[in-house]
Structure formats: structure tokens, C-alpha cells
């Protein structure tokens, strides 16, 4: 059959396809076409290693009943496919003793009714994916259909595993990179992220024109709060300030924990006057906060604008920092623009 030939040719050339999505979507689309099946999906183990979930299905539509299919790693279905390394038909769930726990819990009833076949994708003697197919548009699956699918999966398994592992490594790297940019206590972006973002903004505005502003602020007398109420109270205070910082800014603005009790707000396309209004909102919100139920506190804020107060990352940060310390020398609980703003 023409459809069988297309599927076989795909299996022969799959190693030329870069990316798990291209391989997975191609496999499902051609497999369902070859056996006359209306719906199918491919499940892979999630990054956390707990569940097999569906990244790819055919057709790719919201009404595909397999779209949100999840099989936990300890599900008897997964255990069976991993151990037996052979396909499983829906009728087996009602007959084989391996699935008595599913029947006792009524769990098999929660599987989409359209599921007809589950086929393991085995590479290096371990289960790396599960191909799930719905009912045929006409008739029943034949021995020829099943043999074809098992033969094709055997040919594509290594390529699928390589792309799956490559994608897993990319996701892990992205997560590590993201964690390296986030402050663990407040959930805000950190100093590294601030430096990188300002550098990016300078490059963008140098090319296209415009201005941006930076606010750096800290808590007045945080040491006193730590001494009187303990460092746990001080940490809770920093969390609250981080939360306030995110709430009072625009969606285009970004909040950072600059270090210690210092925070920063980067405001794209914002003049020093606009930054002053944002700084005052932050200052007033912090002035209303309480720690340990009875202790109030204040913040001092320094403001600078690019390119008026500096053209490099270090210069613009230094200008905002200098304005911050001027605000403190003036008594604190105030917003202070850089002197040449």
C-alpha cells in the first residue's frame, strides 16, 4: 500500500530529521494514515520523570481525546509495556490479571474510550515512549497492521531516543540558566539579570533612539529590624518588598533584587519624571507595610535616566546608586533623582 510505503520511507530517513517534534509528529501522522486510524498520540516521560505525557498528537486539535492523556510511571499499563515490550490492546485491560488494580479502582474507565492500541517504543531495552492509537475508521486492526507498527517503531526508536535526550538536556540547561537569573528569596530577577537587561536596553536604544530609567532603592534601617525581630523577620520583609515592587510597576517594567536589601526597577521608555512617579508609588506602599505586627519601615530610592546620567551599564547604575545614598543623607524615606537628571 502507498501509505505503508510512505511510513517505511519515513523510518529510513528519520535520522535526518532534527528535533523531536519533527520526528514525533511525522511518525504519528504517517502511522495513523498507514493503518487507517483517525486519532493517535505519542507519550514521552516528562522532565521530572514521574509521568508519561503527550507532547505530540494527530490530529493536533483541542477535540482530540488523547491531547491530555497522562500515564504515571507506576501505572500497570506502563509497567506491562516496559516489561513485556509488546503491544497492548484495550480488551487486555479487562482480562489480564496485571490490570486488576486498574479495574478495582475503576481507573481504566478514565482512559479515553477511543484508545484501541498502546505500543511501546523500546530503545536499548528500555521504554522511551508509548504510541497510542484510536479505533480504525473501518474494521479492526489486523495482524499486518500490528506487525507493521511494531517493525516501524523498532526502526525509529534510537532516533527518537537521541532527540528526546537532546531535548531533555536543553530543558535542564534552560532551567539551570533560569535559576541562575532568579533570586531565591524574593523570586525577582537578580543582579546578573539586571546587568544583562540594562546592556540589552542600551544596545536597543542606541540603535533606535529613546530613553529608559532605573530606580535603585533599599530599606531604611533594615539592620535594626533584624536586630529587634530576627533575620527571619528581615527575610519576610524582603519578600513583601519584592511583592510590592512587582505589583506597582507596568507589565513592561522589570523588578530585580539588586543585592542584600537593595532592589532595582528598570523602566523602558520612561523619563525621569515617569520614574519619579513609580518611585513614589513604591515608597508610599512600603511606608504602609508593617513587620511583626507593630514595626513600620521606610525606603529610600535613587533614580537615573539613560543616556543623561550615564551611557554604560556601570555608569547608569552608579548614578542611581549615588542618588540613593543622597536620599539617605537627606533623611531617608524619599525619592532622589540623579543630580544631572
C-alpha positions, -999 to +999 in steps of 0.1 A: +000+000+000+011+035-007+006+046+029+027+017+042+055+027+018+054+063+030+057+052+066+086+029+058+104+056+039+100+079+068+115+053+092+145+050+068+151+088+068+141+098+104+177+102+115+179+132+090+151+150+108+164+173+136+142+178+166+118+156+185+088+175+173+095+169+137+102+132+142+073+126+166+047+145+146+058+128+114+056+094+129+021+098+143+007+114+112+021+086+089+013+058+113-023+067+117-026+072+079-010+038+072-034+018+094-065+038+088-067+053+123-084+086+130-065+096+162-032+089+178-006+103+202+030+098+213+038+099+250+072+106+265+084+107+301+082+142+315+113+160+326+106+152+363+105+115+354+071+109+370+046+108+342+043+099+305+026+129+289+016+138+253+037+164+236+025+153+201-008+140+188-026+136+155-047+155+146-033+184+166-067+198+178-084+206+211-111+179+205-085+151+202-093+130+233-057+119+236-043+155+240-043+155+278-036+118+283-012+111+313+001+077+324+021+077+356+054+058+356+039+033+381+007+027+361+002-010+354-001-002+317+034+014+317+048-015+338+034-040+313+047-022+282+081-018+298+083-054+309+066-073+280+079-049+253+049-058+231+016-040+222-014-039+244-050-038+232-079-023+251-095-057+257-065-068+278-073-042+304-105-061+312-089-096+310-053-097+322-046-101+359-018-074+356-046-048+354-068-059+383-057-029+403-069-006+375-102-024+374-106-023+412-100+014+412-121+020+381-090+037+366-094+020+332-127+038+328-109+071+329-088+063+299-103+078+267-128+053+252-112+058+218-080+041+228-076+008+209-038+001+209-008+010+230+026+002+216+059+005+234+088+023+218+119+004+231+155+016+227+184-002+244+160-025+261+140+003+279+107+021+273+113+056+260+079+064+245+044+050+240+024+052+208-013+053+214-038+047+186-076+051+185-101+029+167-097+023+130-121+043+108-134+009+095-128-026+106-104-039+132-067-038+134-052-067+115-021-088+123-005-070+093-012-036+109+003-046+142+034-062+127+039-030+105+037-007+135+060-028+157+085-031+129+085+007+123+088+015+160+118-008+162+134+012+134+128+047+147+134+041+184+170+050+185+165+083+166+135+092+188+156+085+220+185+106+208+162+136+201+143+130+233+176+131+253+188+161+234+156+179+243+158+169+279+193+182+282+182+215+266+153+218+291+176+211+320+201+237+308+173+262+304+161+256+339+196+259+353+201+292+334+167+304+346+175+296+383+209+314+379+189+346+369+164+344+398+168+355+434+157+325+456+142+346+484+121+371+466+115+354+432+127+386+415+154+387+388+189+391+403+219+413+398+232+393+369+199+397+352+199+434+358+233+439+342+223+418+312+190+436+308+205+471+310+231+461+285+204+449+261+184+481+266+214+503+259+221+484+227+184+487+217+181+524+224+215+532+209+202+518+177+166+530+176+167+560+199+147+567+231+154+567+268+149+544+298+152+550+336+165+530+365+153+530+402+175+516+429+162+515+464+167+499+498+151+496+532+160+522+558+174+507+589+170+470+580+197+461+605+176+475+633+147+452+622+170+422+620+184+430+655+150+436+671+129+408+653+155+384+639+167+376+604+136+356+596+115+387+600+140+406+579+137+379+551+099+381+553+102+419+549+124+415+518+098+391+503+070+416+509+090+444+494+097+422+463+060+415+460+051+452+463+077+460+436+061+437+411+026+450+418+031+487+413+050+486+380+039+483+344+040+450+327+068+463+305+089+472+336+111+447+354+119+443+391+152+430+405+167+422+438+200+441+434+216+426+464+211+424+502+183+448+509+186+467+477+161+464+448+160+478+413+133+487+388+141+491+351+116+512+332+118+511+294+106+542+275+103+561+308+116+596+315+130+606+349+097+622+358+078+590+350+103+571+371+098+595+399+060+587+399+067+550+400+093+555+428+068+574+449+042+547+445+067+522+457+078+544+486+042+550+498+033+513+496+064+504+516+056+531+542+022+514+548+038+480+554+043+465+589+067+438+601+060+416+632+026+434+636+039+466+651+070+478+633+068+501+603+097+509+580+106+532+551+126+531+519+150+554+501+151+555+463+176+568+438+167+574+402+188+578+370+180+580+333+199+568+302+217+585+285+216+617+306+231+601+337+254+576+321+259+557+288+273+524+301+258+498+325+282+507+352+276+545+348+238+543+349+239+520+380+264+542+397+243+573+390+212+557+406+232+544+435+247+578+442+211+593+441+200+566+466+227+575+491+219+611+487+183+603+496+196+586+528+219+615+537+188+637+533+170+617+560+156+587+541+120+579+531+123+598+499+129+595+461+160+613+448+168+618+411+204+618+400+219+653+402+222+659+365+188+644+357 
